[in-house]
Protein backbone atom coordinates (compact mmCIF):
# COMPACT_ATOMS: atom_id res chain seq x y z
CA UNK A 1 0.00 0.00 0.00
CA UNK A 2 1.45 3.32 -1.06
CA UNK A 3 1.02 6.75 0.39
CA UNK A 4 -0.57 8.00 -2.83
CA UNK A 5 -3.39 5.47 -2.60
CA UNK A 6 -4.21 6.39 1.00
CA UNK A 7 -4.44 10.12 0.38
CA UNK A 8 -7.86 11.10 -0.88
CA UNK A 9 -7.66 13.97 -3.28
CA UNK A 10 -10.62 16.06 -4.22
CA UNK A 11 -10.78 16.63 -7.95
CA UNK A 12 -11.56 20.16 -9.04
CA UNK A 13 -14.40 20.62 -11.45
CA UNK A 14 -13.93 22.67 -14.61
CA UNK A 15 -14.73 26.36 -14.33
CA UNK A 16 -18.06 26.07 -16.15
CA UNK A 17 -19.29 23.42 -13.69
CA UNK A 18 -18.52 25.32 -10.48
CA UNK A 19 -21.45 26.91 -8.72
CA UNK A 20 -19.88 30.08 -7.33
CA UNK A 21 -18.30 31.57 -10.45
CA UNK A 22 -21.23 30.63 -12.67
CA UNK A 23 -23.72 32.23 -10.27
CA UNK A 24 -21.64 35.41 -10.46
CA UNK A 25 -21.71 35.33 -14.26
CA UNK A 26 -25.48 34.76 -14.25
CA UNK A 27 -25.98 37.65 -11.84
CA UNK A 28 -23.83 39.83 -14.10
CA UNK A 29 -25.98 38.89 -17.10
CA UNK A 30 -29.12 39.85 -15.18
CA UNK A 31 -27.57 43.19 -14.21
CA UNK A 32 -26.45 43.80 -17.80
CA UNK A 33 -29.96 43.10 -19.08
CA UNK A 34 -31.40 45.47 -16.49
CA UNK A 35 -29.00 48.24 -17.53
CA UNK A 36 -29.76 47.61 -21.19
CA UNK A 37 -33.47 47.95 -20.44
CA UNK A 38 -33.17 51.35 -18.78
CA UNK A 39 -30.65 53.10 -21.00
CA UNK A 40 -32.05 55.80 -23.31
CA UNK A 41 -29.40 55.83 -26.06
CA UNK A 42 -29.35 52.71 -28.25
CA UNK A 43 -32.45 50.95 -29.49
CA UNK A 44 -30.55 47.74 -30.23
CA UNK A 45 -29.56 47.43 -26.56
CA UNK A 46 -33.17 47.94 -25.52
CA UNK A 47 -34.27 45.34 -28.06
CA UNK A 48 -31.95 42.65 -26.67
CA UNK A 49 -32.45 43.52 -22.99
CA UNK A 50 -35.32 41.09 -22.35
CA UNK A 51 -33.43 38.22 -24.00
CA UNK A 52 -30.39 39.00 -21.84
CA UNK A 53 -32.49 39.16 -18.67
CA UNK A 54 -34.18 35.86 -19.46
CA UNK A 55 -30.88 34.15 -20.33
CA UNK A 56 -29.32 35.31 -17.06
CA UNK A 57 -32.36 34.20 -15.06
CA UNK A 58 -32.47 30.80 -16.72
CA UNK A 59 -28.73 30.38 -16.22
CA UNK A 60 -29.04 31.29 -12.53
CA UNK A 61 -31.86 28.77 -12.01
CA UNK A 62 -29.85 25.97 -13.65
CA UNK A 63 -26.53 26.84 -11.99
CA UNK A 64 -28.09 27.12 -8.54
CA UNK A 65 -28.77 23.38 -8.72
CA UNK A 66 -25.05 22.57 -9.09
CA UNK A 67 -23.33 21.09 -6.03
CA UNK A 68 -21.05 23.34 -4.01
Backbone as XML, in Angstrom:
<?xml version="1.0"?>
<chain id="A" units="angstrom">
  <residue number="1" name="UNK">
    <atom name="N" x="0.840" y="-1.178" z="0.000"/>
    <atom name="CA" x="0.000" y="0.000" z="0.000"/>
    <atom name="C" x="0.885" y="1.242" z="0.000"/>
  </residue>
  <residue number="2" name="UNK">
    <atom name="N" x="0.614" y="2.134" z="-0.941"/>
    <atom name="CA" x="1.451" y="3.318" z="-1.062"/>
    <atom name="C" x="0.762" y="4.519" z="-0.434"/>
  </residue>
  <residue number="3" name="UNK">
    <atom name="N" x="1.553" y="5.524" z="-0.225"/>
    <atom name="CA" x="1.022" y="6.748" z="0.386"/>
    <atom name="C" x="0.025" y="7.415" z="-0.559"/>
  </residue>
  <residue number="4" name="UNK">
    <atom name="N" x="0.316" y="7.364" z="-1.868"/>
    <atom name="CA" x="-0.571" y="8.003" z="-2.833"/>
    <atom name="C" x="-1.974" y="7.394" z="-2.826"/>
  </residue>
  <residue number="5" name="UNK">
    <atom name="N" x="-2.072" y="6.096" z="-2.589"/>
    <atom name="CA" x="-3.388" y="5.468" z="-2.599"/>
    <atom name="C" x="-4.181" y="5.761" z="-1.325"/>
  </residue>
  <residue number="6" name="UNK">
    <atom name="N" x="-3.496" y="6.115" z="-0.243"/>
    <atom name="CA" x="-4.207" y="6.392" z="0.998"/>
    <atom name="C" x="-4.677" y="7.836" z="1.097"/>
  </residue>
  <residue number="7" name="UNK">
    <atom name="N" x="-4.044" y="8.713" z="0.341"/>
    <atom name="CA" x="-4.443" y="10.121" z="0.375"/>
    <atom name="C" x="-5.628" y="10.303" z="-0.563"/>
  </residue>
  <residue number="8" name="UNK">
    <atom name="N" x="-6.691" y="10.829" z="-0.033"/>
    <atom name="CA" x="-7.856" y="11.098" z="-0.879"/>
    <atom name="C" x="-7.741" y="12.521" z="-1.393"/>
  </residue>
  <residue number="9" name="UNK">
    <atom name="N" x="-7.735" y="12.651" z="-2.673"/>
    <atom name="CA" x="-7.656" y="13.973" z="-3.281"/>
    <atom name="C" x="-9.005" y="14.333" z="-3.868"/>
  </residue>
  <residue number="10" name="UNK">
    <atom name="N" x="-9.373" y="15.567" z="-3.673"/>
    <atom name="CA" x="-10.624" y="16.064" z="-4.219"/>
    <atom name="C" x="-10.333" y="16.661" z="-5.588"/>
  </residue>
  <residue number="11" name="UNK">
    <atom name="N" x="-10.996" y="16.139" z="-6.591"/>
    <atom name="CA" x="-10.782" y="16.630" z="-7.949"/>
    <atom name="C" x="-11.554" y="17.922" z="-8.151"/>
  </residue>
  <residue number="12" name="UNK">
    <atom name="N" x="-10.896" y="18.885" z="-8.761"/>
    <atom name="CA" x="-11.556" y="20.156" z="-9.043"/>
    <atom name="C" x="-12.382" y="20.021" z="-10.309"/>
  </residue>
  <residue number="13" name="UNK">
    <atom name="N" x="-13.537" y="20.601" z="-10.275"/>
    <atom name="CA" x="-14.401" y="20.625" z="-11.452"/>
    <atom name="C" x="-13.925" y="21.714" z="-12.397"/>
  </residue>
  <residue number="14" name="UNK">
    <atom name="N" x="-14.244" y="21.576" z="-13.682"/>
    <atom name="CA" x="-13.929" y="22.666" z="-14.615"/>
    <atom name="C" x="-14.674" y="23.940" z="-14.220"/>
  </residue>
  <residue number="15" name="UNK">
    <atom name="N" x="-14.176" y="25.060" z="-14.709"/>
    <atom name="CA" x="-14.732" y="26.363" z="-14.328"/>
    <atom name="C" x="-16.222" y="26.458" z="-14.614"/>
  </residue>
  <residue number="16" name="UNK">
    <atom name="N" x="-16.659" y="25.923" z="-15.756"/>
    <atom name="CA" x="-18.057" y="26.070" z="-16.145"/>
    <atom name="C" x="-18.985" y="25.127" z="-15.385"/>
  </residue>
  <residue number="17" name="UNK">
    <atom name="N" x="-18.446" y="24.288" z="-14.510"/>
    <atom name="CA" x="-19.286" y="23.423" z="-13.687"/>
    <atom name="C" x="-19.222" y="23.788" z="-12.206"/>
  </residue>
  <residue number="18" name="UNK">
    <atom name="N" x="-18.578" y="24.878" z="-11.872"/>
    <atom name="CA" x="-18.520" y="25.321" z="-10.485"/>
    <atom name="C" x="-19.663" y="26.292" z="-10.205"/>
  </residue>
  <residue number="19" name="UNK">
    <atom name="N" x="-20.261" y="26.129" z="-9.046"/>
    <atom name="CA" x="-21.454" y="26.909" z="-8.722"/>
    <atom name="C" x="-21.154" y="28.390" z="-8.495"/>
  </residue>
  <residue number="20" name="UNK">
    <atom name="N" x="-20.168" y="28.697" z="-7.702"/>
    <atom name="CA" x="-19.884" y="30.082" z="-7.330"/>
    <atom name="C" x="-19.596" y="31.000" z="-8.502"/>
  </residue>
  <residue number="21" name="UNK">
    <atom name="N" x="-18.596" y="30.674" z="-9.323"/>
    <atom name="CA" x="-18.296" y="31.572" z="-10.450"/>
    <atom name="C" x="-19.444" y="31.680" z="-11.449"/>
  </residue>
  <residue number="22" name="UNK">
    <atom name="N" x="-20.142" y="30.590" z="-11.694"/>
    <atom name="CA" x="-21.226" y="30.634" z="-12.671"/>
    <atom name="C" x="-22.425" y="31.427" z="-12.150"/>
  </residue>
  <residue number="23" name="UNK">
    <atom name="N" x="-22.663" y="31.391" z="-10.836"/>
    <atom name="CA" x="-23.724" y="32.233" z="-10.270"/>
    <atom name="C" x="-23.355" y="33.705" z="-10.428"/>
  </residue>
  <residue number="24" name="UNK">
    <atom name="N" x="-22.072" y="34.026" z="-10.270"/>
    <atom name="CA" x="-21.640" y="35.412" z="-10.457"/>
    <atom name="C" x="-21.823" y="35.864" z="-11.899"/>
  </residue>
  <residue number="25" name="UNK">
    <atom name="N" x="-21.518" y="34.991" z="-12.846"/>
    <atom name="CA" x="-21.709" y="35.331" z="-14.257"/>
    <atom name="C" x="-23.198" y="35.516" z="-14.567"/>
  </residue>
  <residue number="26" name="UNK">
    <atom name="N" x="-24.038" y="34.639" z="-14.023"/>
    <atom name="CA" x="-25.482" y="34.757" z="-14.248"/>
    <atom name="C" x="-26.020" y="36.056" z="-13.648"/>
  </residue>
  <residue number="27" name="UNK">
    <atom name="N" x="-25.552" y="36.401" z="-12.470"/>
    <atom name="CA" x="-25.977" y="37.655" z="-11.839"/>
    <atom name="C" x="-25.520" y="38.849" z="-12.672"/>
  </residue>
  <residue number="28" name="UNK">
    <atom name="N" x="-24.322" y="38.770" z="-13.221"/>
    <atom name="CA" x="-23.826" y="39.829" z="-14.099"/>
    <atom name="C" x="-24.668" y="39.972" z="-15.361"/>
  </residue>
  <residue number="29" name="UNK">
    <atom name="N" x="-25.105" y="38.844" z="-15.919"/>
    <atom name="CA" x="-25.983" y="38.894" z="-17.097"/>
    <atom name="C" x="-27.317" y="39.555" z="-16.766"/>
  </residue>
  <residue number="30" name="UNK">
    <atom name="N" x="-27.857" y="39.228" z="-15.599"/>
    <atom name="CA" x="-29.121" y="39.846" z="-15.181"/>
    <atom name="C" x="-28.939" y="41.354" z="-15.021"/>
  </residue>
  <residue number="31" name="UNK">
    <atom name="N" x="-27.848" y="41.756" z="-14.396"/>
    <atom name="CA" x="-27.575" y="43.191" z="-14.211"/>
    <atom name="C" x="-27.363" y="43.887" z="-15.549"/>
  </residue>
  <residue number="32" name="UNK">
    <atom name="N" x="-26.666" y="43.222" z="-16.464"/>
    <atom name="CA" x="-26.455" y="43.800" z="-17.796"/>
    <atom name="C" x="-27.783" y="43.978" z="-18.523"/>
  </residue>
  <residue number="33" name="UNK">
    <atom name="N" x="-28.652" y="42.974" z="-18.445"/>
    <atom name="CA" x="-29.965" y="43.097" z="-19.078"/>
    <atom name="C" x="-30.789" y="44.221" z="-18.476"/>
  </residue>
  <residue number="34" name="UNK">
    <atom name="N" x="-30.684" y="44.387" z="-17.173"/>
    <atom name="CA" x="-31.399" y="45.473" z="-16.494"/>
    <atom name="C" x="-30.885" y="46.834" z="-16.961"/>
  </residue>
  <residue number="35" name="UNK">
    <atom name="N" x="-29.567" y="46.972" z="-17.050"/>
    <atom name="CA" x="-29.002" y="48.241" z="-17.527"/>
    <atom name="C" x="-29.362" y="48.505" z="-18.984"/>
  </residue>
  <residue number="36" name="UNK">
    <atom name="N" x="-29.371" y="47.453" z="-19.789"/>
    <atom name="CA" x="-29.759" y="47.609" z="-21.192"/>
    <atom name="C" x="-31.210" y="48.049" z="-21.314"/>
  </residue>
  <residue number="37" name="UNK">
    <atom name="N" x="-32.048" y="47.606" z="-20.397"/>
    <atom name="CA" x="-33.467" y="47.946" z="-20.439"/>
    <atom name="C" x="-33.709" y="49.420" z="-20.129"/>
  </residue>
  <residue number="38" name="UNK">
    <atom name="N" x="-32.909" y="49.990" z="-19.239"/>
    <atom name="CA" x="-33.173" y="51.355" z="-18.782"/>
    <atom name="C" x="-32.235" y="52.407" z="-19.345"/>
  </residue>
  <residue number="39" name="UNK">
    <atom name="N" x="-31.493" y="52.075" z="-20.386"/>
    <atom name="CA" x="-30.646" y="53.098" z="-21.003"/>
    <atom name="C" x="-31.428" y="53.775" z="-22.126"/>
  </residue>
  <residue number="40" name="UNK">
    <atom name="N" x="-31.242" y="55.068" z="-22.315"/>
    <atom name="CA" x="-32.055" y="55.795" z="-23.307"/>
    <atom name="C" x="-31.363" y="56.033" z="-24.648"/>
  </residue>
  <residue number="41" name="UNK">
    <atom name="N" x="-30.199" y="55.427" z="-24.913"/>
    <atom name="CA" x="-29.402" y="55.832" z="-26.063"/>
    <atom name="C" x="-29.521" y="54.911" z="-27.276"/>
  </residue>
  <residue number="42" name="UNK">
    <atom name="N" x="-29.418" y="53.617" z="-27.105"/>
    <atom name="CA" x="-29.345" y="52.709" z="-28.249"/>
    <atom name="C" x="-30.557" y="51.777" z="-28.266"/>
  </residue>
  <residue number="43" name="UNK">
    <atom name="N" x="-31.265" y="51.795" z="-29.366"/>
    <atom name="CA" x="-32.452" y="50.953" z="-29.494"/>
    <atom name="C" x="-32.093" y="49.476" z="-29.559"/>
  </residue>
  <residue number="44" name="UNK">
    <atom name="N" x="-30.942" y="49.151" z="-30.130"/>
    <atom name="CA" x="-30.551" y="47.741" z="-30.233"/>
    <atom name="C" x="-30.294" y="47.144" z="-28.843"/>
  </residue>
  <residue number="45" name="UNK">
    <atom name="N" x="-29.761" y="47.925" z="-27.926"/>
    <atom name="CA" x="-29.562" y="47.431" z="-26.559"/>
    <atom name="C" x="-30.902" y="47.188" z="-25.873"/>
  </residue>
  <residue number="46" name="UNK">
    <atom name="N" x="-31.829" y="48.109" z="-26.084"/>
    <atom name="CA" x="-33.169" y="47.942" z="-25.517"/>
    <atom name="C" x="-33.859" y="46.714" z="-26.105"/>
  </residue>
  <residue number="47" name="UNK">
    <atom name="N" x="-33.646" y="46.475" z="-27.386"/>
    <atom name="CA" x="-34.270" y="45.343" z="-28.064"/>
    <atom name="C" x="-33.803" y="44.011" z="-27.481"/>
  </residue>
  <residue number="48" name="UNK">
    <atom name="N" x="-32.516" y="43.897" z="-27.182"/>
    <atom name="CA" x="-31.954" y="42.645" z="-26.675"/>
    <atom name="C" x="-31.973" y="42.539" z="-25.148"/>
  </residue>
  <residue number="49" name="UNK">
    <atom name="N" x="-32.495" y="43.525" z="-24.458"/>
    <atom name="CA" x="-32.448" y="43.519" z="-22.990"/>
    <atom name="C" x="-33.285" y="42.397" z="-22.384"/>
  </residue>
  <residue number="50" name="UNK">
    <atom name="N" x="-34.471" y="42.142" z="-22.908"/>
    <atom name="CA" x="-35.318" y="41.088" z="-22.353"/>
    <atom name="C" x="-34.690" y="39.714" z="-22.558"/>
  </residue>
  <residue number="51" name="UNK">
    <atom name="N" x="-34.102" y="39.500" z="-23.719"/>
    <atom name="CA" x="-33.434" y="38.221" z="-23.996"/>
    <atom name="C" x="-32.272" y="38.024" z="-23.025"/>
  </residue>
  <residue number="52" name="UNK">
    <atom name="N" x="-31.521" y="39.087" z="-22.771"/>
    <atom name="CA" x="-30.393" y="39.004" z="-21.840"/>
    <atom name="C" x="-30.874" y="38.731" z="-20.425"/>
  </residue>
  <residue number="53" name="UNK">
    <atom name="N" x="-31.923" y="39.406" z="-20.008"/>
    <atom name="CA" x="-32.494" y="39.161" z="-18.675"/>
    <atom name="C" x="-32.970" y="37.714" z="-18.527"/>
  </residue>
  <residue number="54" name="UNK">
    <atom name="N" x="-33.676" y="37.226" z="-19.520"/>
    <atom name="CA" x="-34.177" y="35.859" z="-19.456"/>
    <atom name="C" x="-33.052" y="34.829" z="-19.480"/>
  </residue>
  <residue number="55" name="UNK">
    <atom name="N" x="-32.019" y="35.070" z="-20.282"/>
    <atom name="CA" x="-30.880" y="34.150" z="-20.335"/>
    <atom name="C" x="-30.162" y="34.109" z="-18.984"/>
  </residue>
  <residue number="56" name="UNK">
    <atom name="N" x="-29.965" y="35.262" z="-18.365"/>
    <atom name="CA" x="-29.325" y="35.308" z="-17.055"/>
    <atom name="C" x="-30.164" y="34.627" z="-15.990"/>
  </residue>
  <residue number="57" name="UNK">
    <atom name="N" x="-31.469" y="34.827" z="-16.036"/>
    <atom name="CA" x="-32.360" y="34.199" z="-15.062"/>
    <atom name="C" x="-32.375" y="32.685" z="-15.221"/>
  </residue>
  <residue number="58" name="UNK">
    <atom name="N" x="-32.490" y="32.228" z="-16.458"/>
    <atom name="CA" x="-32.473" y="30.796" z="-16.718"/>
    <atom name="C" x="-31.137" y="30.177" z="-16.305"/>
  </residue>
  <residue number="59" name="UNK">
    <atom name="N" x="-30.062" y="30.866" z="-16.609"/>
    <atom name="CA" x="-28.734" y="30.375" z="-16.216"/>
    <atom name="C" x="-28.610" y="30.295" z="-14.705"/>
  </residue>
  <residue number="60" name="UNK">
    <atom name="N" x="-29.115" y="31.298" z="-13.992"/>
    <atom name="CA" x="-29.044" y="31.285" z="-12.533"/>
    <atom name="C" x="-29.851" y="30.122" z="-11.961"/>
  </residue>
  <residue number="61" name="UNK">
    <atom name="N" x="-31.021" y="29.866" z="-12.510"/>
    <atom name="CA" x="-31.857" y="28.766" z="-12.014"/>
    <atom name="C" x="-31.138" y="27.432" z="-12.210"/>
  </residue>
  <residue number="62" name="UNK">
    <atom name="N" x="-30.544" y="27.242" z="-13.379"/>
    <atom name="CA" x="-29.850" y="25.966" z="-13.651"/>
    <atom name="C" x="-28.605" y="25.837" z="-12.791"/>
  </residue>
  <residue number="63" name="UNK">
    <atom name="N" x="-27.807" y="26.895" z="-12.715"/>
    <atom name="CA" x="-26.533" y="26.838" z="-11.990"/>
    <atom name="C" x="-26.757" y="26.696" z="-10.487"/>
  </residue>
  <residue number="64" name="UNK">
    <atom name="N" x="-27.848" y="27.215" z="-9.975"/>
    <atom name="CA" x="-28.090" y="27.123" z="-8.536"/>
    <atom name="C" x="-28.357" y="25.682" z="-8.097"/>
  </residue>
  <residue number="65" name="UNK">
    <atom name="N" x="-28.581" y="24.786" z="-9.044"/>
    <atom name="CA" x="-28.775" y="23.378" z="-8.725"/>
    <atom name="C" x="-27.450" y="22.598" z="-8.673"/>
  </residue>
  <residue number="66" name="UNK">
    <atom name="N" x="-26.353" y="23.221" z="-9.117"/>
    <atom name="CA" x="-25.047" y="22.567" z="-9.090"/>
    <atom name="C" x="-24.615" y="22.342" z="-7.646"/>
  </residue>
  <residue number="67" name="UNK">
    <atom name="N" x="-23.843" y="21.289" z="-7.387"/>
    <atom name="CA" x="-23.325" y="21.087" z="-6.033"/>
    <atom name="C" x="-22.249" y="22.117" z="-5.708"/>
  </residue>
  <residue number="68" name="UNK">
    <atom name="N" x="-22.068" y="22.384" z="-4.445"/>
    <atom name="CA" x="-21.046" y="23.337" z="-4.014"/>
    <atom name="C" x="-19.736" y="22.766" z="-4.376"/>
  </residue>
</chain>
